[in-house]
Structures are given as C-alpha cells and as structure tokens.
Amino acid sequence: MLKVTFDLKNDLSKSLRNELSNLKIKIFSLLYTGLVATILYLASNIYSYELKYFAKKRFLLKTTKTIAYLGRGILTIDESNTTAEKRLESIGLDNTEANKQAYRQLLLTTPGLGDYISGSIIFEETFYQSTTDRKKFVDVLRDQYIVPGIKVDKGLVPLPGSNNES
C-alpha cells in the first residue's frame, strides 16, 4: 500500500512538473511574443515618425526652394484694417469689405504675377476672402506658384524684462 501511494505521489509529482514546465514555456512564449510585439510596435512608431519627419522636411525644402527661386521676390500685402483704410482713402474710396476685396483681387489676379513673385505675406482677413468668382485668394496665389503666408498681428505687447517697451 505504501508503494502505491509512493507511486501516486511520484506520478503526481511528474505530472505537476510537466504542467509547471509547460506553464513556464507558455509564460516564456507569451513574454517573448509580448516583447516582439512591443519591439514591432515601437519600431513602427519610430518608422512612422521618421516618415512624417521626412515628409515635413521635403515639404519645407520644396517651399523654401519655391520662395527663394532666382529672379522672384516676396510681395507684402499684409494691410491691417488701418493701413487698408489709408490706402483706400488716398484714392477717394471708403474702407468697406467690397472695396478691400476689389483692391486685393486687382492685385492678386494680375496676369504674370507669379513670374516675379514667389511668396506673399497676407493679412489674416485676406486668407479667408475670395474673388468675385468665389475663388479663395490663397488658391489664386497657389495657382501662380506663389506661396501664401499669414501675418498675425496681435498688436503691441511689452517686451519681457523691459520697462514696458514694445
């Protein structure tokens, strides 16, 4: 009877060792799979970041080459409402939305403008305005290979560390 009990313990012990060994293999396998998955995830994120970085870099280089094209310059049409009012008053016109639109349309739809201008600095209001044909001024510029840029003027602010200088 003791022998049978001993064999049962021995068999149970072998079975337990086998289960434990299988469990260790499964745990190792899960850890290994998790590690591989983590490495692949990190690698794909790094690759994705590099793709985005290089795409942005290519875009920036293309934009820079377009703006710095030999024989072309930058047109500054960033008139604030105050400046636009002065320009329009100097030719006897009221400072209305329609007059500002007509002025900008005359300027930006000039035939051959893109032959001499590579970039433009526009006022925020111009960014959202359209021609009388409902074409955005930004698209008018882009169609002529002119890179549009926006000047955001928030007014004067005191410089940090100064005596309220602006």
GUVODREN-712723 format. One record per residue (C-alpha): residue number from 1; residue in one letter; x, y, z. Coordinates in Angstrom, 3 decimals. Example, Ala and Ser with C-alpha at 12.3 -4.5 7.8 and 13.67 -1.06 7.14 Angstrom:
BEGIN
{marpa=1	fitor=A	X=12.300	Y=-4.500	Z=7.800} $
{marpa=2	fitor=S	X=13.670	Y=-1.060	Z=7.140} $
END
This chain:
BEGIN
{marpa=1	fitor=M	X=0.000	Y=0.000	Z=0.000} $
{marpa=2	fitor=L	X=2.823	Y=2.323	Z=0.690} $
{marpa=3	fitor=K	X=4.309	Y=1.537	Z=-2.661} $
{marpa=4	fitor=V	X=1.113	Y=2.519	Z=-4.467} $
{marpa=5	fitor=T	X=0.885	Y=5.752	Z=-2.518} $
{marpa=6	fitor=F	X=4.500	Y=6.498	Z=-3.306} $
{marpa=7	fitor=D	X=3.906	Y=5.835	Z=-6.984} $
{marpa=8	fitor=L	X=0.864	Y=8.099	Z=-6.912} $
{marpa=9	fitor=K	X=2.970	Y=10.839	Z=-5.354} $
{marpa=10	fitor=N	X=5.717	Y=10.203	Z=-7.886} $
{marpa=11	fitor=D	X=3.217	Y=10.216	Z=-10.764} $
{marpa=12	fitor=L	X=1.573	Y=13.327	Z=-9.350} $
{marpa=13	fitor=S	X=4.940	Y=14.937	Z=-8.954} $
{marpa=14	fitor=K	X=5.896	Y=14.127	Z=-12.565} $
{marpa=15	fitor=S	X=2.561	Y=15.408	Z=-13.785} $
{marpa=16	fitor=L	X=2.957	Y=18.584	Z=-11.747} $
{marpa=17	fitor=R	X=6.489	Y=19.070	Z=-13.044} $
{marpa=18	fitor=N	X=5.270	Y=18.602	Z=-16.615} $
{marpa=19	fitor=E	X=2.450	Y=21.105	Z=-16.083} $
{marpa=20	fitor=L	X=4.848	Y=23.534	Z=-14.463} $
{marpa=21	fitor=S	X=7.296	Y=23.074	Z=-17.313} $
{marpa=22	fitor=N	X=4.506	Y=23.635	Z=-19.859} $
{marpa=23	fitor=L	X=3.371	Y=26.681	Z=-17.893} $
{marpa=24	fitor=K	X=6.917	Y=28.080	Z=-17.920} $
{marpa=25	fitor=I	X=7.096	Y=27.531	Z=-21.669} $
{marpa=26	fitor=K	X=3.726	Y=29.249	Z=-22.135} $
{marpa=27	fitor=I	X=4.751	Y=32.176	Z=-19.917} $
{marpa=28	fitor=F	X=8.080	Y=32.481	Z=-21.752} $
{marpa=29	fitor=S	X=6.264	Y=32.257	Z=-25.058} $
{marpa=30	fitor=L	X=3.799	Y=34.966	Z=-24.008} $
{marpa=31	fitor=L	X=6.601	Y=37.175	Z=-22.706} $
{marpa=32	fitor=Y	X=8.616	Y=36.625	Z=-25.869} $
{marpa=33	fitor=T	X=5.567	Y=37.313	Z=-28.051} $
{marpa=34	fitor=G	X=4.786	Y=40.403	Z=-25.988} $
{marpa=35	fitor=L	X=8.366	Y=41.580	Z=-26.260} $
{marpa=36	fitor=V	X=8.403	Y=41.038	Z=-30.006} $
{marpa=37	fitor=A	X=5.048	Y=42.800	Z=-30.320} $
{marpa=38	fitor=T	X=6.340	Y=45.707	Z=-28.229} $
{marpa=39	fitor=I	X=9.506	Y=45.952	Z=-30.308} $
{marpa=40	fitor=L	X=7.479	Y=45.857	Z=-33.529} $
{marpa=41	fitor=Y	X=5.088	Y=48.479	Z=-32.175} $
{marpa=42	fitor=L	X=7.947	Y=50.790	Z=-31.171} $
{marpa=43	fitor=A	X=9.740	Y=50.217	Z=-34.469} $
{marpa=44	fitor=S	X=6.597	Y=51.003	Z=-36.457} $
{marpa=45	fitor=N	X=6.041	Y=54.189	Z=-34.437} $
{marpa=46	fitor=I	X=9.639	Y=55.254	Z=-34.996} $
{marpa=47	fitor=Y	X=9.319	Y=54.456	Z=-38.708} $
{marpa=48	fitor=S	X=6.025	Y=56.338	Z=-38.848} $
{marpa=49	fitor=Y	X=7.620	Y=59.306	Z=-37.076} $
{marpa=50	fitor=E	X=10.551	Y=59.226	Z=-39.497} $
{marpa=51	fitor=L	X=8.177	Y=59.155	Z=-42.462} $
{marpa=52	fitor=K	X=6.260	Y=62.141	Z=-41.073} $
{marpa=53	fitor=Y	X=9.525	Y=63.933	Z=-40.289} $
{marpa=54	fitor=F	X=10.949	Y=63.359	Z=-43.764} $
{marpa=55	fitor=A	X=7.643	Y=64.296	Z=-45.409} $
{marpa=56	fitor=K	X=7.623	Y=67.567	Z=-43.444} $
{marpa=57	fitor=K	X=11.286	Y=68.109	Z=-44.267} $
{marpa=58	fitor=R	X=10.630	Y=67.552	Z=-48.006} $
{marpa=59	fitor=F	X=7.658	Y=69.926	Z=-47.861} $
{marpa=60	fitor=L	X=9.737	Y=72.563	Z=-46.072} $
{marpa=61	fitor=L	X=12.592	Y=72.215	Z=-48.579} $
{marpa=62	fitor=K	X=10.165	Y=72.452	Z=-51.514} $
{marpa=63	fitor=T	X=8.551	Y=75.564	Z=-50.003} $
{marpa=64	fitor=T	X=11.949	Y=77.139	Z=-49.345} $
{marpa=65	fitor=K	X=13.119	Y=76.459	Z=-52.908} $
{marpa=66	fitor=T	X=9.886	Y=77.918	Z=-54.286} $
{marpa=67	fitor=I	X=10.188	Y=81.105	Z=-52.224} $
{marpa=68	fitor=A	X=13.917	Y=81.556	Z=-52.899} $
{marpa=69	fitor=Y	X=13.598	Y=80.985	Z=-56.656} $
{marpa=70	fitor=L	X=16.057	Y=83.170	Z=-58.586} $
{marpa=71	fitor=G	X=14.509	Y=86.326	Z=-60.017} $
{marpa=72	fitor=R	X=11.349	Y=86.201	Z=-57.908} $
{marpa=73	fitor=G	X=10.573	Y=88.027	Z=-54.677} $
{marpa=74	fitor=I	X=8.120	Y=88.258	Z=-51.813} $
{marpa=75	fitor=L	X=5.069	Y=90.502	Z=-52.005} $
{marpa=76	fitor=T	X=3.903	Y=92.000	Z=-48.736} $
{marpa=77	fitor=I	X=0.168	Y=92.649	Z=-48.808} $
{marpa=78	fitor=D	X=-0.448	Y=92.377	Z=-45.101} $
{marpa=79	fitor=E	X=-2.520	Y=95.511	Z=-44.727} $
{marpa=80	fitor=S	X=-4.312	Y=95.759	Z=-41.431} $
{marpa=81	fitor=N	X=-7.677	Y=97.465	Z=-41.411} $
{marpa=82	fitor=T	X=-5.989	Y=100.757	Z=-40.524} $
{marpa=83	fitor=T	X=-3.478	Y=100.513	Z=-43.386} $
{marpa=84	fitor=A	X=-6.150	Y=99.410	Z=-45.855} $
{marpa=85	fitor=E	X=-8.262	Y=102.392	Z=-44.816} $
{marpa=86	fitor=K	X=-5.356	Y=104.776	Z=-45.521} $
{marpa=87	fitor=R	X=-4.716	Y=103.219	Z=-48.950} $
{marpa=88	fitor=L	X=-8.354	Y=103.378	Z=-49.969} $
{marpa=89	fitor=E	X=-8.853	Y=106.927	Z=-48.648} $
{marpa=90	fitor=S	X=-5.812	Y=108.096	Z=-50.641} $
{marpa=91	fitor=I	X=-7.726	Y=107.245	Z=-53.846} $
{marpa=92	fitor=G	X=-11.079	Y=108.516	Z=-52.587} $
{marpa=93	fitor=L	X=-12.713	Y=105.208	Z=-51.612} $
{marpa=94	fitor=D	X=-14.424	Y=104.169	Z=-48.375} $
{marpa=95	fitor=N	X=-12.923	Y=101.388	Z=-46.254} $
{marpa=96	fitor=T	X=-15.552	Y=98.739	Z=-46.970} $
{marpa=97	fitor=E	X=-15.261	Y=94.976	Z=-47.340} $
{marpa=98	fitor=A	X=-16.202	Y=95.231	Z=-51.034} $
{marpa=99	fitor=N	X=-13.519	Y=97.847	Z=-51.747} $
{marpa=100	fitor=K	X=-10.828	Y=95.858	Z=-49.901} $
{marpa=101	fitor=Q	X=-11.846	Y=92.751	Z=-51.847} $
{marpa=102	fitor=A	X=-11.715	Y=94.639	Z=-55.180} $
{marpa=103	fitor=Y	X=-8.258	Y=96.042	Z=-54.320} $
{marpa=104	fitor=R	X=-6.906	Y=92.612	Z=-53.356} $
{marpa=105	fitor=Q	X=-8.478	Y=90.967	Z=-56.392} $
{marpa=106	fitor=L	X=-6.920	Y=93.563	Z=-58.728} $
{marpa=107	fitor=L	X=-3.527	Y=92.973	Z=-57.135} $
{marpa=108	fitor=L	X=-3.579	Y=89.165	Z=-56.827} $
{marpa=109	fitor=T	X=-5.101	Y=88.362	Z=-60.228} $
{marpa=110	fitor=T	X=-2.590	Y=90.475	Z=-62.153} $
{marpa=111	fitor=P	X=-1.520	Y=88.395	Z=-65.179} $
{marpa=112	fitor=G	X=2.067	Y=87.142	Z=-64.862} $
{marpa=113	fitor=L	X=2.317	Y=87.965	Z=-61.141} $
{marpa=114	fitor=G	X=3.775	Y=84.517	Z=-60.468} $
{marpa=115	fitor=D	X=6.629	Y=85.214	Z=-62.887} $
{marpa=116	fitor=Y	X=8.011	Y=87.807	Z=-60.460} $
{marpa=117	fitor=I	X=6.578	Y=86.883	Z=-57.071} $
{marpa=118	fitor=S	X=7.377	Y=83.610	Z=-55.242} $
{marpa=119	fitor=G	X=5.814	Y=84.271	Z=-51.849} $
{marpa=120	fitor=S	X=3.358	Y=86.634	Z=-50.260} $
{marpa=121	fitor=I	X=2.606	Y=87.788	Z=-46.761} $
{marpa=122	fitor=I	X=-1.114	Y=88.354	Z=-46.392} $
{marpa=123	fitor=F	X=-3.316	Y=89.677	Z=-43.632} $
{marpa=124	fitor=E	X=-5.480	Y=87.111	Z=-41.836} $
{marpa=125	fitor=E	X=-8.644	Y=88.610	Z=-43.338} $
{marpa=126	fitor=T	X=-7.269	Y=88.031	Z=-46.865} $
{marpa=127	fitor=F	X=-6.735	Y=84.364	Z=-46.076} $
{marpa=128	fitor=Y	X=-10.496	Y=83.862	Z=-45.806} $
{marpa=129	fitor=Q	X=-11.557	Y=86.222	Z=-48.609} $
{marpa=130	fitor=S	X=-12.490	Y=85.161	Z=-52.126} $
{marpa=131	fitor=T	X=-12.618	Y=86.766	Z=-55.555} $
{marpa=132	fitor=T	X=-15.937	Y=87.798	Z=-57.065} $
{marpa=133	fitor=D	X=-15.853	Y=84.379	Z=-58.789} $
{marpa=134	fitor=R	X=-15.759	Y=82.789	Z=-55.284} $
{marpa=135	fitor=K	X=-12.206	Y=81.536	Z=-55.637} $
{marpa=136	fitor=K	X=-10.161	Y=81.889	Z=-52.431} $
{marpa=137	fitor=F	X=-7.319	Y=84.402	Z=-52.721} $
{marpa=138	fitor=V	X=-4.984	Y=81.751	Z=-51.297} $
{marpa=139	fitor=D	X=-5.874	Y=79.461	Z=-54.217} $
{marpa=140	fitor=V	X=-5.324	Y=82.326	Z=-56.680} $
{marpa=141	fitor=L	X=-1.804	Y=82.664	Z=-55.254} $
{marpa=142	fitor=R	X=-1.110	Y=78.922	Z=-55.272} $
{marpa=143	fitor=D	X=-2.258	Y=78.599	Z=-58.888} $
{marpa=144	fitor=Q	X=0.508	Y=81.062	Z=-59.790} $
{marpa=145	fitor=Y	X=3.084	Y=79.107	Z=-57.718} $
{marpa=146	fitor=I	X=3.131	Y=81.820	Z=-55.071} $
{marpa=147	fitor=V	X=3.473	Y=80.552	Z=-51.504} $
{marpa=148	fitor=P	X=0.939	Y=82.350	Z=-49.276} $
{marpa=149	fitor=G	X=1.904	Y=83.214	Z=-45.713} $
{marpa=150	fitor=I	X=-0.125	Y=84.844	Z=-42.973} $
{marpa=151	fitor=K	X=0.898	Y=87.703	Z=-40.767} $
{marpa=152	fitor=V	X=-0.962	Y=87.510	Z=-37.496} $
{marpa=153	fitor=D	X=-0.836	Y=90.906	Z=-35.867} $
{marpa=154	fitor=K	X=-1.978	Y=90.904	Z=-32.261} $
{marpa=155	fitor=G	X=-0.850	Y=94.476	Z=-31.615} $
{marpa=156	fitor=L	X=1.979	Y=95.753	Z=-29.463} $
{marpa=157	fitor=V	X=2.893	Y=93.953	Z=-26.252} $
{marpa=158	fitor=P	X=5.509	Y=94.901	Z=-23.656} $
{marpa=159	fitor=L	X=8.831	Y=93.109	Z=-24.030} $
{marpa=160	fitor=P	X=9.671	Y=90.865	Z=-21.054} $
{marpa=161	fitor=G	X=12.376	Y=92.320	Z=-18.829} $
{marpa=162	fitor=S	X=11.968	Y=95.855	Z=-20.209} $
{marpa=163	fitor=N	X=10.406	Y=98.995	Z=-18.815} $
{marpa=164	fitor=N	X=7.144	Y=98.408	Z=-20.689} $
{marpa=165	fitor=E	X=8.862	Y=98.812	Z=-24.052} $
{marpa=166	fitor=S	X=7.144	Y=97.279	Z=-27.045} $
END
